[in-house]
Amino acid sequence: MKRNILLNPGPSTTTDSVKMAQVVPDICPREKEFASLMKGLREDLVRIVHGDTDKYTSVLFCGSGTINIDVCMNSLLPEGKKILIVDNGAYSTRAVEICEYYGLPHIDLKFAVDELPDLKVVEQTLKDNEDIALVHTTHNETGTGILNPIREIGALAHKYGAVFTVDTTSTYAMRPINLDEDNIDFCMASAQKGLMAMTGLSYVIGNRRIIEESKNYPKRSYYCNLYLQYEFFEKTGQMHFTPPVQTIYATIQALKEYWQEGEEAKWARHTRVFEAIHKGLDELGFKDVIKREWQAGLVVSTIYPDDPNWDFDKVHDYCYERGFTIYPGKISTTNTFRLCALGAIDEQDIVDFFKVFKEALEINGVAMPVKYN
Ligand SMILES: *Cc1c(COP(=O)(O)O)cnc(C)c1O
């Protein structure tokens, strides 16, 4: 099969063995055989973030990663309470938009997209608003690649008696996470990112006790209620509604490959890829959006050069035709593009990519090293 190198922030490049794992005899997902597959899968998802499977569980949903944010916001807020969103980027803003759509009381605590949140301001906000019951933020803001201090934000949430939910969609199964040490009550991801499986399966991993407490919270969604889906899994071992059958087979294969590679070796590989991306961009004179020491090590967000011949779409198309996908940025105020270190790729793929990328700049007449005014 043709191997494409995806440098977009997910879905990621997958192995052929994961692709082929989807080709299985037809099965009705209500069979016991299928439920037993999901049981092992759900436990593995908790183990990846070093959770004790008595204390923590994972709840699967059929959908893209945003479904997890939707589920957490609408399901984990008690009546009369408020959500605090620590917001320095597009994905935390998505959580704010979800609150707006459901009409949930919330505080959008905004910080600049290229700055870390000020923990003093976070603490003051918690002090001033005793009705905050849920604090939410994003681990790696995929729009820029900034790594947020989740352990510290989680400690503050707990100090003021709030539940802490973190969008770890773009770090899970890549950058090591430890639920207890990182003060996380709920985290989330989707199979197509760090796990290097297919699209269509997303999961919330979190504290069983808190899910059980949420049983009597206001029900704001039918399809996306955390307690309802959890309870159905506990009773029957199954998803409430039709699961993404073939994606689940692919995810089980991806988990085998995850354990084979190992947490540390996998993170070392992503780091190698990340360093190779930086090396290539540095050689061409490109500038980053985020200070190097604040980057999560998975997404490089790069500023467009001030060259009249620079045309992202043309460069994209040239690379795409040769098997490499680059991705636009997600910052409204600056023109950026992104190169990501996700997926089943290694350093050599990035070396190969930069040969093609350089050609694309040459053919379009972009001066190298690139210029900024
Ligand atoms: C990819 C991603 C999501 C989910 O996006 P979808 O388009 O719904 O898959 C959510 N949060 C973060 C931080 C992400 O990187």
The ligand as an ORCA input file, in Angstrom:
! r2SCAN-3c Opt
* xyz 0 1
  C      -7.739     16.759     17.290
  C      -8.112     17.384     18.552
  C      -9.439     17.331     18.998
  C     -10.552     16.673     18.221
  O     -10.776     17.204     16.987
  P     -11.743     16.433     15.967
  O     -11.667     17.259     14.744
  O     -13.087     16.360     16.571
  O     -11.134     15.071     15.801
  C      -9.724     17.870     20.227
  N      -8.781     18.449     20.975
  C      -7.505     18.528     20.580
  C      -6.495     19.177     21.484
  C      -7.121     17.996     19.361
  O      -5.837     18.058     18.975
*
